[in-house]
Amino acid sequence: MKLRIKGPTLRLRLTQGEIGALAQQGIVEERVPFAAGVSFVYRLKRDPQAHEISATYRDGVVEIRIPEGTARRWCTSELVTLAQAQPVPQGVLQITLEKDFACLAPRTEEDETDNFPHPGAQSGKNC
């Protein structure tokens, strides 16, 4: 799972395996180690209590919750992107969840074997 942060925006991109884990286990999590015993954690979690996609940050953990039904529909359909604008004291936090597609141009520095097939692969469009 990739996390992209730019200003007041969070974007998660999930591979096929991660979408499968969200569907089956209800959670996908990554850890970025910084020092002994210190990690930055980001996770996506299905939440049967949630009414919309939301994000929290506590104790070095960014947690994005997605309503149970929304998660199941996303995981089992061709739908690529989910987005939610979350009001925060400084304005709005934009949260975007996407299925991660393989690029059409070869990228040797990145393993894309579990990414979704790029929809433009047949048409010759660029990544």
N, C-alpha and C positions, 0 to 999 in steps of 0.2 A: 504494500500500500504506500503510495506516495502522498506526501503532504506538501502543499504549496501555500505559502503565506505571503501576502503582499498587502500591506496596509490593513484595512479592516475586512480582509477577505481570507477565507479558509477554503481550500480545494483539496479534496481527497480523490485519488484515482486508484481504482481497484482492479486487479487482474481477475481472470476467470476463477482461479483457486480461492482467492479472497472473497469473491462473490459467493462461491460455494460454501465457504466457512461461515459467512454471515447468514446464509440461508439455513445451514445445519446447526451451528453452535450459537449463533446470535451475536457473535463478537469477533472483531478483527483488531489486532493490536500490534504496534511496532514500538521498539525502544531504541533510543539513541544514547549510547553511553558517553558521558563527559568526563567522569573521574570515578575513582573507587566508590561504589555504592551510590553514584549520582547518575540518574538517567532522565532524559526527557521522554515522556510517553505520549503517544497519541493513539486513540482507539475510536472505533465506530461500533456502536452497540444498538441492537434492537431493543425497543422499550415498549411493552404492551400498555404502559400508562401514558405515553407521549401522544400528543395531538398534532405535533409538527416537528420538523427537524430542528434541533437546538444544540448549542455548544456551551460547554463550561470549561473553565481552567482552574484547577486546584492542585496545589502541592506538586507542580511539575507535570501535571497530566492534562492534556486536552482531550476531552471526551465529547464526542458527537453522538447524540441519541437520535434514532430514527423510529418513527411509529412502526409497530409490528406489521400492520397490513401494508403500509407503504414499502417497507423493506421486502416483504415477500413478493409483492407485485414487481418491484424493481429487479429482484434476483431471478425471477422466472419469466421475464419478458424481454423484448427487444429495446425497451426504454433505455436510453444511454445516460441521461442526466437528470438529477434531482437538484432543486435549488430552493433555498429559504433565506429570507431576509429577517434577521433577528434583531429587534430593537435592543440597544445597549445605551448606557448613559451618555456616551459620546456620539451617538448617531445610530448607525446600523452596521451589523456584522453580516456580511454576505457569506453563506455557507453553500458550497457546491459539491455534490457527489457525482463522480463519473466512472463509467467503465473505461478501463485503460486499453486503448487500441495500439497495435503494433504500428510502427512507422513504416512508410513505404520505402524510404531511403535507408540503406543498411547503417546500423549504429553499432559499431564494435564494442563500445564501452558499456553497453547496457544489454542485459538479458531480457528479451521480450518473448521468450518461448511460451509463457503463460498468459500473455496479453490476448485480448480479443482480436480476431481477424479484422483488419482495417476494411471498412465498407467501400473505400475507394480503390481497393486492390485490383478489382476487375476493370475499373474505368481508367486507370492510369493516373489518377490525381496524386499530388504530392502530399506528404504528411503535414 
